Amino acid sequence: IAGLVARDREARVEGLATTTVPLLRALADRSADPTDPTVRAACAVEAARIRRLFAESDDVPDPLAHELQACIDTAERAGIAVTLAIRGTRPALAREIRRALTEPVIRLLAAARGSARVTLIGSAGEVTVSVVAAVPDPDAVPAVQVDPVPGDQVRVARFAGAGRVWLEATWTTAA
């Protein structure tokens, strides 16, 4: 058990080392300007990832909904009014799948201004997380690529227009 815990901790630190640590270094050496909207969005993304990371280890009945709430909390602290709707029952999903489903939410909520709506819908063989948010420049919010999850399928779709972006991540079972 101690070995598993140590490997899990190392994997989490490694993940932060490639995204969070460089951002913190840039802020510390003043090569990144905290008043720059791009830097602020990057900070919001990393803050949400860290909150999701903490939530991943919680023992809760619905880990995906719990991790989504952690991502939403970061946006709400930034003044975004976020609503969350949850429908259906979902199977237990591996951490990698939950990360692939929440990453688009993190990215879009970091760019949001004013309001956003997050929806989690599930069934035995499919889980969809979608987020619709008001953004100042929809073209500046790129499609989110997620890391492939062996044996499972996570697709991300992006639609933009009229000052809003809709991202939808859908997992379908490989079976």
Backbone as CSV, one residue per row, in Angstrom:
resi,resn,N_x,N_y,N_z,CA_x,CA_y,CA_z,C_x,C_y,C_z
1,ILE,0.836,-1.195,0.000,0.000,0.000,0.000,0.875,1.250,0.000
2,ALA,1.935,1.229,0.802,2.831,2.387,0.853,3.449,2.654,-0.513
3,GLY,3.800,1.590,-1.235,4.368,1.755,-2.575,3.375,2.359,-3.544
4,LEU,2.116,1.920,-3.478,1.067,2.478,-4.331,0.837,3.955,-4.032
5,VAL,0.797,4.296,-2.761,0.607,5.692,-2.362,1.767,6.541,-2.862
6,ALA,2.984,6.028,-2.726,4.166,6.783,-3.172,4.150,6.985,-4.686
7,ARG,3.800,5.949,-5.445,3.736,6.086,-6.908,2.639,7.053,-7.323
8,ASP,1.509,7.000,-6.636,0.415,7.916,-6.934,0.832,9.360,-6.673
9,ARG,1.503,9.579,-5.555,1.988,10.916,-5.214,2.997,11.412,-6.250
10,GLU,3.918,10.541,-6.673,4.907,10.913,-7.687,4.236,11.285,-9.006
11,ALA,3.198,10.542,-9.384,2.475,10.839,-10.627,1.788,12.198,-10.541
12,ARG,1.232,12.524,-9.386,0.576,13.829,-9.224,1.599,14.957,-9.299
13,VAL,2.735,14.785,-8.641,3.785,15.808,-8.672,4.312,15.972,-10.090
14,GLU,4.479,14.867,-10.809,4.954,14.929,-12.191,3.981,15.715,-13.065
15,GLY,2.686,15.488,-12.871,1.688,16.230,-13.638,1.756,17.722,-13.378
16,LEU,1.941,18.105,-12.133,2.050,19.525,-11.795,3.369,20.121,-12.281
17,ALA,4.405,19.309,-12.342,5.729,19.801,-12.743,5.737,20.308,-14.180
18,THR,4.848,19.788,-15.015,4.846,20.209,-16.413,3.937,21.408,-16.687
19,THR,3.035,21.713,-15.762,2.106,22.821,-16.014,2.165,23.895,-14.935
20,THR,1.973,23.513,-13.698,1.894,24.481,-12.609,3.249,25.080,-12.254
21,VAL,4.252,24.238,-12.144,5.579,24.709,-11.718,6.145,25.748,-12.677
22,PRO,6.111,25.538,-14.009,6.624,26.589,-14.902,5.867,27.921,-14.763
23,LEU,4.565,27.838,-14.548,3.781,29.065,-14.368,4.195,29.780,-13.086
24,LEU,4.356,29.032,-12.012,4.790,29.642,-10.749,6.185,30.243,-10.871
25,ARG,7.072,29.553,-11.586,8.427,30.100,-11.807,8.369,31.416,-12.583
26,ALA,7.533,31.433,-13.618,7.407,32.646,-14.428,6.840,33.798,-13.603
27,LEU,5.902,33.512,-12.729,5.372,34.557,-11.855,6.432,35.009,-10.860
28,ALA,7.199,34.068,-10.330,8.224,34.406,-9.331,9.354,35.232,-9.929
29,ASP,9.777,34.884,-11.156,10.891,35.647,-11.754,10.402,36.847,-12.565
30,ARG,9.106,37.090,-12.501,8.453,38.245,-13.117,8.503,38.256,-14.646
31,SER,8.709,37.080,-15.231,8.629,36.997,-16.692,7.174,36.848,-17.143
32,ALA,6.287,36.545,-16.213,4.847,36.514,-16.489,4.197,37.636,-15.693
33,ASP,3.363,38.404,-16.370,2.692,39.551,-15.754,1.312,39.127,-15.236
34,PRO,1.088,39.163,-13.934,-0.208,38.725,-13.400,-1.393,39.596,-13.830
35,THR,-1.136,40.751,-14.413,-2.248,41.569,-14.917,-2.632,41.188,-16.347
36,ASP,-1.816,40.373,-17.013,-2.095,39.915,-18.370,-3.244,38.897,-18.322
37,PRO,-4.313,39.114,-19.093,-5.454,38.194,-19.073,-5.081,36.743,-19.414
38,THR,-4.098,36.561,-20.269,-3.663,35.211,-20.632,-3.027,34.517,-19.430
39,VAL,-2.216,35.249,-18.681,-1.573,34.695,-17.486,-2.633,34.412,-16.417
40,ARG,-3.578,35.313,-16.280,-4.643,35.098,-15.294,-5.471,33.860,-15.641
41,ALA,-5.751,33.652,-16.929,-6.486,32.456,-17.349,-5.662,31.198,-17.072
42,ALA,-4.363,31.259,-17.335,-3.489,30.111,-17.054,-3.476,29.805,-15.559
43,CYS,-3.462,30.843,-14.737,-3.506,30.644,-13.278,-4.831,30.008,-12.863
44,ALA,-5.926,30.434,-13.480,-7.236,29.858,-13.156,-7.287,28.382,-13.550
45,VAL,-6.708,28.043,-14.693,-6.670,26.643,-15.128,-5.885,25.812,-14.122
46,GLU,-4.714,26.296,-13.728,-3.883,25.529,-12.788,-4.531,25.432,-11.407
47,ALA,-5.185,26.491,-10.960,-5.877,26.446,-9.668,-6.985,25.391,-9.702
48,ALA,-7.733,25.336,-10.803,-8.803,24.345,-10.922,-8.230,22.928,-10.984
49,ARG,-7.122,22.763,-11.690,-6.490,21.434,-11.746,-6.042,20.976,-10.360
50,ILE,-5.494,21.894,-9.588,-5.043,21.534,-8.240,-6.246,21.184,-7.364
51,ARG,-7.323,21.953,-7.466,-8.528,21.635,-6.691,-9.097,20.277,-7.117
52,ARG,-9.067,19.995,-8.436,-9.523,18.692,-8.921,-8.626,17.589,-8.368
53,LEU,-7.328,17.835,-8.347,-6.371,16.860,-7.818,-6.671,16.532,-6.360
54,PHE,-6.951,17.543,-5.560,-7.325,17.303,-4.162,-8.623,16.497,-4.077
55,ALA,-9.585,16.832,-4.927,-10.888,16.159,-4.895,-10.786,14.700,-5.337
56,GLU,-9.798,14.384,-6.169,-9.661,13.012,-6.661,-9.426,11.992,-5.545
57,SER,-8.840,12.435,-4.468,-8.531,11.486,-3.395,-9.637,11.401,-2.340
58,ASP,-10.697,12.186,-2.484,-11.808,12.131,-1.536,-12.633,10.866,-1.751
59,ASP,-13.100,10.295,-0.671,-13.944,9.109,-0.731,-15.401,9.570,-0.742
60,VAL,-15.963,9.680,-1.946,-17.325,10.181,-2.113,-18.105,9.227,-3.022
61,PRO,-19.435,9.236,-2.931,-20.234,8.327,-3.756,-20.132,8.606,-5.261
62,ASP,-19.949,9.867,-5.654,-19.906,10.233,-7.076,-18.649,11.074,-7.335
63,PRO,-17.507,10.426,-7.583,-16.253,11.171,-7.756,-16.293,12.190,-8.891
64,LEU,-16.921,11.860,-10.030,-16.945,12.793,-11.151,-17.697,14.072,-10.783
65,ALA,-18.859,13.948,-10.173,-19.614,15.135,-9.762,-18.829,15.937,-8.731
66,HIS,-18.154,15.259,-7.829,-17.342,15.931,-6.803,-16.192,16.708,-7.439
67,GLU,-15.520,16.105,-8.416,-14.411,16.770,-9.091,-14.899,17.933,-9.949
68,LEU,-16.054,17.777,-10.576,-16.642,18.899,-11.322,-16.930,20.073,-10.393
69,GLN,-17.465,19.774,-9.216,-17.763,20.842,-8.254,-16.486,21.557,-7.841
70,ALA,-15.384,20.833,-7.691,-14.108,21.466,-7.354,-13.670,22.418,-8.465
71,CYS,-13.869,22.026,-9.716,-13.532,22.897,-10.848,-14.426,24.138,-10.862
72,ILE,-15.696,23.932,-10.593,-16.663,25.029,-10.576,-16.349,26.008,-9.444
73,ASP,-15.940,25.502,-8.289,-15.612,26.372,-7.148,-14.554,27.399,-7.521
74,THR,-13.564,26.991,-8.304,-12.510,27.915,-8.720,-13.089,29.048,-9.560
75,ALA,-13.985,28.720,-10.487,-14.611,29.751,-11.325,-15.490,30.672,-10.486
76,GLU,-16.223,30.103,-9.549,-17.086,30.934,-8.704,-16.271,31.890,-7.852
77,ARG,-15.109,31.459,-7.401,-14.234,32.359,-6.634,-13.752,33.526,-7.489
78,ALA,-13.747,33.323,-8.815,-13.347,34.388,-9.736,-14.536,35.248,-10.165
79,GLY,-15.713,34.986,-9.589,-16.877,35.816,-9.869,-17.774,35.314,-10.983
80,ILE,-17.554,34.098,-11.464,-18.399,33.536,-12.514,-19.598,32.849,-11.841
81,ALA,-20.798,33.155,-12.304,-22.004,32.497,-11.799,-22.173,31.199,-12.577
82,VAL,-22.003,30.073,-11.894,-22.044,28.768,-12.559,-23.207,27.952,-12.010
83,THR,-23.977,27.368,-12.915,-25.020,26.429,-12.514,-24.582,25.033,-12.935
84,LEU,-24.931,24.039,-12.130,-24.590,22.650,-12.404,-25.865,21.822,-12.393
85,ALA,-26.080,21.070,-13.458,-27.214,20.148,-13.542,-26.669,18.742,-13.725
86,ILE,-27.205,17.796,-12.947,-26.764,16.408,-13.021,-27.980,15.537,-13.278
87,ARG,-27.876,14.677,-14.297,-28.978,13.800,-14.669,-28.441,12.403,-14.954
88,GLY,-29.220,11.403,-14.629,-28.880,10.021,-14.950,-27.928,9.409,-13.940
89,THR,-27.683,8.139,-14.130,-26.726,7.427,-13.289,-25.516,7.076,-14.143
90,ARG,-24.376,7.091,-13.518,-23.146,6.873,-14.242,-22.375,5.708,-13.636
91,PRO,-21.639,4.996,-14.475,-20.778,3.951,-13.926,-19.576,4.585,-13.242
92,ALA,-18.888,3.805,-12.423,-17.637,4.282,-11.830,-16.617,4.431,-12.956
93,LEU,-15.981,5.570,-13.023,-15.016,5.846,-14.086,-13.607,5.958,-13.507
94,ALA,-12.640,5.510,-14.266,-11.242,5.624,-13.863,-10.840,7.094,-13.797
95,ARG,-9.843,7.374,-13.006,-9.356,8.746,-12.829,-9.003,9.395,-14.170
96,GLU,-8.350,8.655,-15.062,-7.946,9.210,-16.359,-9.156,9.649,-17.175
97,ILE,-10.230,8.882,-17.108,-11.446,9.242,-17.840,-12.073,10.480,-17.206
98,ARG,-12.135,10.515,-15.873,-12.700,11.690,-15.196,-11.895,12.938,-15.537
99,ARG,-10.580,12.821,-15.597,-9.746,13.969,-15.971,-10.041,14.415,-17.392
100,ALA,-10.173,13.456,-18.306,-10.478,13.806,-19.696,-11.829,14.499,-19.810
101,LEU,-12.774,14.107,-18.969,-14.098,14.737,-19.002,-14.113,16.115,-18.345
102,THR,-13.275,16.336,-17.340,-13.292,17.630,-16.637,-12.343,18.663,-17.245
103,GLU,-11.359,18.244,-18.008,-10.395,19.201,-18.568,-11.068,20.274,-19.440
104,PRO,-12.014,19.920,-20.332,-12.693,20.983,-21.094,-13.437,21.973,-20.194
105,VAL,-14.015,21.479,-19.100,-14.715,22.359,-18.156,-13.733,23.358,-17.556
106,ILE,-12.594,22.866,-17.118,-11.570,23.733,-16.525,-11.154,24.815,-17.511
107,ARG,-10.858,24.410,-18.745,-10.372,25.363,-19.746,-11.396,26.449,-20.075
108,LEU,-12.646,26.038,-20.260,-13.662,27.024,-20.635,-14.042,27.914,-19.456
109,LEU,-14.141,27.352,-18.266,-14.478,28.182,-17.103,-13.381,29.220,-16.837
110,ALA,-12.134,28.900,-17.161,-11.040,29.867,-16.980,-11.189,31.055,-17.922
111,ALA,-11.812,30.835,-19.079,-12.001,31.917,-20.053,-13.343,32.625,-19.891
112,ALA,-14.231,32.071,-19.087,-15.596,32.594,-18.963,-15.632,33.961,-18.302
113,ARG,-16.660,34.711,-18.664,-16.944,35.995,-18.043,-18.436,36.054,-17.785
114,GLY,-18.796,36.291,-16.568,-20.219,36.456,-16.244,-20.909,35.200,-15.792
115,SER,-21.158,34.277,-16.742,-21.937,33.104,-16.351,-21.536,31.882,-17.163
116,ALA,-21.892,30.723,-16.608,-21.646,29.452,-17.284,-22.629,28.418,-16.759
117,ARG,-22.855,27.391,-17.580,-23.707,26.284,-17.177,-22.967,24.982,-17.468
118,VAL,-22.890,24.117,-16.464,-22.239,22.815,-16.600,-23.310,21.751,-16.431
119,THR,-23.285,20.762,-17.318,-24.255,19.679,-17.273,-23.515,18.349,-17.295
120,LEU,-23.921,17.443,-16.427,-23.380,16.092,-16.352,-24.538,15.129,-16.573
121,ILE,-24.448,14.349,-17.651,-25.504,13.407,-17.999,-24.873,12.033,-18.162
122,GLY,-25.519,11.007,-17.588,-24.921,9.694,-17.687,-25.901,8.577,-17.899
123,SER,-25.369,7.490,-18.418,-26.077,6.225,-18.541,-25.024,5.134,-18.379
124,ALA,-25.428,3.896,-18.494,-24.497,2.792,-18.260,-23.302,2.817,-19.207
125,GLY,-23.495,3.208,-20.461,-22.411,3.145,-21.437,-21.907,4.476,-21.939
126,GLU,-22.439,5.589,-21.414,-22.012,6.894,-21.912,-22.158,7.949,-20.819
127,VAL,-21.170,8.823,-20.743,-21.208,9.951,-19.816,-20.806,11.195,-20.600
128,THR,-21.593,12.253,-20.459,-21.312,13.506,-21.146,-21.233,14.638,-20.134
129,VAL,-20.186,15.428,-20.257,-20.041,16.653,-19.481,-19.994,17.782,-20.493
130,SER,-20.906,18.733,-20.338,-20.886,19.876,-21.251,-20.853,21.154,-20.436
131,VAL,-20.280,22.175,-21.052,-20.223,23.485,-20.419,-20.484,24.536,-21.497
132,VAL,-21.359,25.459,-21.165,-21.660,26.604,-22.020,-21.299,27.833,-21.213
133,ALA,-20.508,28.718,-21.819,-20.072,29.895,-21.072,-20.016,31.122,-21.967
134,ALA,-20.317,32.257,-21.349,-20.135,33.538,-22.017,-18.647,33.859,-21.988
135,VAL,-18.108,34.203,-23.137,-16.687,34.538,-23.234,-16.531,35.798,-24.084
136,PRO,-15.527,36.633,-23.776,-15.354,37.865,-24.541,-14.999,37.618,-26.005
137,ASP,-14.198,36.588,-26.285,-13.776,36.288,-27.644,-13.869,34.779,-27.875
138,PRO,-14.997,34.305,-28.423,-15.167,32.862,-28.614,-14.065,32.224,-29.456
139,ASP,-13.516,32.967,-30.415,-12.468,32.406,-31.264,-11.163,32.192,-30.514
140,ALA,-11.005,32.850,-29.371,-9.790,32.698,-28.575,-9.826,31.454,-27.691
141,VAL,-10.976,30.793,-27.612,-11.093,29.574,-26.813,-10.966,28.394,-27.772
142,PRO,-9.806,27.728,-27.763,-9.601,26.645,-28.720,-10.335,25.374,-28.311
143,ALA,-10.428,24.459,-29.252,-10.932,23.129,-28.924,-9.947,22.500,-27.956
144,VAL,-10.437,21.745,-27.020,-9.589,21.119,-26.014,-9.283,19.699,-26.452
145,GLN,-8.002,19.393,-26.533,-7.589,18.025,-26.821,-7.354,17.324,-25.492
146,VAL,-7.876,16.123,-25.357,-7.666,15.369,-24.128,-6.737,14.204,-24.426
147,ASP,-6.015,13.793,-23.404,-5.124,12.649,-23.559,-5.956,11.409,-23.823
148,PRO,-5.488,10.568,-24.758,-6.252,9.338,-25.019,-6.260,8.426,-23.796
149,VAL,-7.370,7.759,-23.612,-7.532,6.815,-22.504,-7.600,5.430,-23.131
150,PRO,-6.584,4.586,-22.898,-6.573,3.268,-23.549,-7.849,2.477,-23.265
151,GLY,-8.430,1.935,-24.331,-9.602,1.088,-24.181,-10.920,1.835,-24.069
152,ASP,-10.885,3.118,-23.943,-12.114,3.899,-23.821,-12.056,5.063,-24.802
153,GLN,-13.189,5.639,-25.047,-13.291,6.721,-26.007,-13.805,7.987,-25.327
154,VAL,-13.042,9.079,-25.394,-13.497,10.384,-24.940,-13.375,11.333,-26.128
155,ARG,-14.493,11.879,-26.540,-14.528,12.826,-27.651,-14.880,14.207,-27.099
156,VAL,-14.283,15.225,-27.691,-14.596,16.597,-27.295,-15.074,17.351,-28.525
157,ALA,-16.225,18.003,-28.388,-16.775,18.832,-29.462,-16.818,20.273,-28.984
158,ARG,-16.653,21.206,-29.924,-16.660,22.638,-29.606,-17.555,23.361,-30.592
159,PHE,-18.402,24.236,-30.047,-19.272,25.072,-30.855,-19.173,26.491,-30.289
160,ALA,-19.100,27.487,-31.180,-18.974,28.866,-30.707,-19.847,29.788,-31.538
161,GLY,-20.279,30.875,-30.896,-21.046,31.889,-31.585,-21.750,32.797,-30.608
162,ALA,-22.005,34.011,-31.040,-22.770,34.996,-30.265,-22.231,35.185,-28.849
163,GLY,-20.905,35.215,-28.702,-20.317,35.486,-27.397,-20.349,34.322,-26.424
164,ARG,-20.622,33.118,-26.943,-20.682,31.931,-26.092,-19.886,30.792,-26.740
165,VAL,-19.374,29.922,-25.873,-18.716,28.703,-26.338,-19.350,27.533,-25.602
166,TRP,-19.576,26.455,-26.347,-20.096,25.231,-25.775,-19.082,24.138,-26.046
167,LEU,-18.576,23.525,-24.987,-17.689,22.385,-25.103,-18.406,21.171,-24.509
168,GLU,-18.279,20.056,-25.182,-18.925,18.835,-24.713,-17.915,17.696,-24.789
169,ALA,-17.689,17.039,-23.656,-16.804,15.869,-23.601,-17.679,14.656,-23.324
170,THR,-17.546,13.641,-24.170,-18.376,12.448,-24.038,-17.502,11.217,-23.985
171,TRP,-17.732,10.400,-22.967,-17.073,9.107,-22.825,-18.059,8.038,-23.221
172,THR,-17.601,7.094,-24.028,-18.402,5.922,-24.342,-17.552,4.697,-24.027
173,THR,-18.194,3.704,-23.494,-17.474,2.507,-23.125,-16.955,1.784,-24.363
174,ALA,-15.817,1.148,-24.212,-15.225,0.411,-25.322,-15.935,-0.927,-25.556
175,ALA,-16.695,-1.371,-24.557,-17.366,-2.684,-24.661,-18.615,-2.605,-25.489
